[in-house]
Amino acid sequence: MIIENTYEFEVDDVECPVDGQKIKYHVILETSEKILVEDILDFFENVKTHPIFQEDLARAACRHFGCDVEIKGLHNGVAIHSNYDLEVGIEI
């Protein structure tokens, strides 16, 4: 039996390294393992301490949690969808 857990949430006030704009992200983590909500909150609170590109955030979350990650954000009117697949190890 394969169990899949999906964790879906919003992250506010992540700073863009180019223009300093605060961006809100919609994040989905998918895994067959359990992730503690407190670990998710801690990781994404720490992200807010320094500017980071959305694509790098997806990669970092994938590596940190060992799961597939999808992040959607809107930056200066451009919708960005970043997906990072743990199985392949590359952005999809």
N, C-alpha and C positions, 0 to 999 in steps of 0.2 A: 504494500500500500504506500502510495506517495502522498505526502501531506504538503500542501503549499500554504504558506502564511503570507498574507499581504498586509503591509503597514502603509497607510495612506494619510498624509498630513500636509499642512502648510508651514512654510518657514518665512518669516518676515525679516526685513531689514538686513539682508546680505548685501554688502557693499561691492559695487563694480570697481575693479582696479583701474579702469580707464577714466571714467568720469565721476566716480564717487556716488552715483545714484544708488539709492536703497531699493533692492529688488525683492519681490515676494515670489517664492517658488512653491509649486505643487509637487510633492515628492511621493513616489511609490517605491517601496522596497518589497521584493518578492524572494522568498526563501523556503526551503523545506525545514529549516531550523527555527528555533524560537529566538526572538530578539526582545530584550527587555525595553519597555517604553522609556525607562529612565536612561538607558544607554543611548537611545535615539535622541532624546532631549538634550543630553549632555554633549553629544557629538555636534549637533546642529547649533547649540548655543556657542560652542567653541569656534565654530565656523565664522560667527559674527564678529570675532575679535580681529579679523584681518580681511582685506579685500580678496576676492577669489572669483575667477571666471566660472560660469555655470558648468561648462564642460569638465573643468578640473574638479569641481565639487562632485559631479556624478562619479568620476573615476575614484576619487578619494573615498566616497561613501561605499562604493562597491568593494574596494579593498578592505576598508575598515570593518564592514559588516559581513563580508564574504557572501554577497548576494547580488542579484540583478537589481539595477536601479534605473528608474525613469524620473527625470526632473523636467518640469515645464516652467518657463518663466516668460515674462513680457518685459523687454528692454527697449525703451525709446520707440514703442509701437511695433516692434518686431517680436513675434512669438518664436521662442526657441525651445525645441524638444531635444533633450539629451538622454540617450539610452546607453547604458553600459551593461553588457552581458558577461557575467562571471565565467560562464562555461567557455566562451570564446576568448575572453580577455581583451576584447576590442570594442570600440564604440560601434553601435549598430544604428 
